[in-house]
Amino acid sequence: MIGRIRGILIEKSPAQALVECAGLGYEVDIPYTTFFNLPETGNELVLHTHFVVREDAQSLYGFSSRLDRDLFRLLIRVNGVGPKLAAGILSGLDANQFIRCVEARDANALVKLPGVGKKTAERLLIEMTDRIGQLEGQFTPASPNATVISDSANAGIAAGHDPREEAEAALIALGYKPQEASKAISKVAEENMSSQELIRLALRAMIPAS
C-alpha cells in the first residue's frame, strides 16, 4: 500500500498530478479539492494516497489532507461506490461538508452531485452515519471557499480558452446540462475572474453548504 508520496510537482490538471519522486514520475488521480490546493509546478508537495489495484488497471489516488484520504477509504466501502465516484463526491463537497451532510441527513445536497442518484444518496447516509465516527479528531470547520468539482471536469478545461468557456465546459464534463452550466456561470461571473474562481463560485451556488 502506498499511503503517502512526497516529491516535485511536474505537471498538474484538474484530474491528475504528475509527481517526481526518487527519479520516478507518479501519475496521481486527484479530486478538485486537491487540485485547488496544489502548488505551482516545480515545487515540492506531499499527497496522502490510496492505491487501487484491479484486474484491468492500477490507480493511485492522492489527496491534500489525510481527512480526505481517510474519508475516501470509507466511501469506497459503501455498496455501489467505486473509487471514481468517491473521488467525484470529494470534489463536489469537501470532507467537512460531506460529514455535515451525513450528520444532517441531507440527501438533497448529495443528489445534486453528478453520478449520485436518490438511492445512492440514501445508501451513503445510512452506511456513513456510523463510519464517520472513525474520523474523530480530524474534522474541522470547512472553509467557505472549499467547494469544488469532480475529477471528470478535466475533459472540459484546456489552456488558452476564455475563462467562462472553460468553466462552463468543466461543469458540462461533470454531468451538468449546458443550460445549467451557462446559467450558473452567468450568475457568479465578474470581470477578470479566472476559470477556477468561476467554477468554485458556480458549484457553491449549485451545491450550497449544509
C-alpha positions in Angstrom: 0.0 0.0 0.0 1.3 3.4 -1.0 0.0 5.8 1.7 2.0 8.9 1.1 4.1 10.5 -1.6 6.5 13.4 -1.4 8.1 14.9 -4.4 8.2 17.6 -7.0 5.1 18.6 -8.9 6.0 18.2 -12.6 2.5 18.6 -14.2 -1.0 19.2 -13.0 -4.5 19.1 -14.3 -7.9 19.1 -12.6 -7.8 15.3 -12.8 -4.3 14.4 -12.2 -0.9 15.4 -10.8 2.4 14.1 -12.0 4.8 13.9 -9.1 8.5 13.1 -9.4 9.9 11.1 -6.5 13.4 9.5 -6.4 13.6 9.7 -10.2 10.2 8.2 -10.9 7.1 10.1 -12.1 3.9 9.0 -10.4 0.6 9.8 -12.1 -1.8 10.5 -9.2 -5.5 10.9 -9.8 -6.9 13.7 -7.7 -10.3 15.3 -6.9 -10.8 19.1 -7.3 -10.4 19.6 -3.5 -6.8 18.6 -4.0 -6.3 20.3 -7.4 -7.0 23.8 -5.9 -4.5 23.2 -3.1 -1.6 22.1 -5.4 1.4 24.4 -5.5 2.9 25.7 -8.8 4.8 23.2 -10.9 8.4 22.8 -9.8 7.6 23.0 -6.1 7.6 20.2 -3.6 4.3 18.7 -2.4 3.0 15.9 -0.2 -0.1 13.8 -1.1 -1.8 11.3 1.1 -2.5 8.4 -1.2 -4.6 5.3 -1.7 -3.5 2.6 -4.2 -6.3 0.8 -6.1 -5.5 -2.5 -7.9 -7.9 -4.1 -10.3 -7.7 -6.7 -12.9 -7.6 -4.1 -15.7 -5.9 -1.2 -14.0 -3.8 0.2 -11.2 -4.6 3.7 -10.0 -3.0 5.9 -7.3 -5.4 8.4 -5.8 -4.0 11.4 -4.0 -5.4 13.9 -1.5 -4.0 17.1 0.0 -5.3 16.1 3.5 -5.3 12.9 5.5 -9.0 13.6 6.3 -9.9 13.5 2.6 -7.9 10.3 2.0 -9.4 8.6 5.0 -13.0 9.6 4.0 -12.3 8.3 0.5 -11.4 4.9 2.0 -14.7 4.9 3.9 -16.7 5.9 0.8 -15.3 3.1 -1.4 -16.6 0.6 1.2 -20.2 1.7 0.6 -22.0 -0.7 -1.7 -22.1 0.8 -5.2 -19.5 3.5 -4.7 -16.2 2.9 -6.6 -13.0 5.0 -6.5 -14.1 7.3 -9.3 -17.4 8.1 -7.8 -15.8 8.5 -4.3 -13.3 11.0 -5.8 -16.2 12.8 -7.5 -18.1 13.1 -4.2 -15.0 14.6 -2.6 -14.7 17.1 -5.4 -18.3 18.3 -5.2 -18.2 18.5 -1.5 -15.1 18.7 0.6 -14.7 16.3 3.5 -16.1 18.6 6.1 -19.1 19.5 4.0 -19.8 15.8 3.3 -19.6 15.0 7.0 -22.1 17.7 7.8 -24.5 16.4 5.1 -24.4 13.0 6.7 -24.9 14.4 10.2 -27.8 16.5 9.0 -29.1 13.6 6.8 -29.2 16.0 3.9 -29.8 13.7 0.8 -30.7 16.7 -1.3 -27.2 18.1 -1.3 -25.8 14.7 -2.3 -28.3 14.1 -5.1 -27.0 17.4 -6.7 -23.7 15.7 -7.3 -23.3 14.1 -10.8 -23.4 10.4 -10.5 -25.2 10.3 -7.2 -28.9 9.3 -7.5 -31.5 9.2 -4.8 -30.8 5.6 -3.9 -27.1 6.1 -3.7 -27.6 9.2 -1.6 -29.8 7.3 0.8 -27.3 4.5 1.0 -24.5 6.9 1.7 -26.4 8.5 4.6 -27.3 5.1 6.1 -23.8 3.5 5.8 -21.7 6.5 6.5 -23.6 7.6 9.7 -21.7 5.1 11.8 -18.4 5.2 9.9 -17.7 8.9 10.1 -17.0 8.3 13.8 -13.8 6.7 12.7 -12.7 10.2 11.5 -13.0 11.7 15.0 -10.3 14.2 15.7 -9.8 15.1 12.0 -13.0 17.0 11.4 -12.6 20.8 11.4 -15.0 23.6 10.2 -15.0 23.8 6.4 -13.5 26.8 4.5 -16.1 28.9 2.8 -14.1 28.6 -0.4 -13.7 24.8 -0.3 -16.5 23.7 -2.7 -15.0 22.3 -5.9 -15.9 19.7 -8.5 -15.1 16.3 -9.6 -12.1 14.9 -11.5 -14.1 14.3 -14.6 -14.1 18.0 -15.3 -10.6 17.7 -16.8 -12.2 16.9 -20.1 -13.6 20.4 -20.3 -10.6 22.5 -19.4 -8.0 23.5 -22.0 -5.3 26.2 -21.7 -5.9 29.4 -23.7 -9.7 29.3 -23.7 -11.9 32.0 -22.4 -12.3 31.5 -18.6 -16.1 31.4 -18.9 -16.0 28.9 -21.7 -13.5 26.8 -19.7 -15.7 26.9 -16.6 -18.9 26.0 -18.5 -17.1 23.1 -20.2 -15.9 21.8 -16.9 -19.4 21.8 -15.4 -20.7 20.1 -18.5 -18.0 17.4 -18.3 -19.2 16.8 -14.7 -22.6 15.9 -16.0 -24.5 19.2 -15.7 -26.7 20.2 -18.6 -25.3 23.0 -20.8 -28.2 25.3 -19.8 -27.5 24.7 -16.1 -23.8 25.3 -16.6 -24.3 28.5 -18.5 -26.9 29.8 -16.1 -24.7 29.1 -13.0 -21.6 30.8 -14.6 -23.6 33.8 -15.6 -24.9 34.3 -12.1 -21.4 34.5 -10.5 -19.3 35.9 -13.3 -17.4 39.1 -12.8 -14.8 40.8 -14.8 -11.3 39.3 -14.8 -12.3 36.2 -12.9 -10.3 33.0 -13.6 -11.9 29.8 -14.7 -11.1 28.3 -11.3 -12.8 31.1 -9.4 -15.9 30.8 -11.7 -16.0 27.0 -11.1 -15.7 27.5 -7.3 -18.5 30.0 -7.1 -20.8 28.2 -9.5 -20.5 25.0 -7.6 -21.1 26.7 -4.3 -24.3 28.2 -5.7 -25.5 24.9 -7.1 -24.4 22.8 -4.2 -24.9 25.0 -1.1 -23.2 24.0 2.1 -25.4 22.3 4.7 
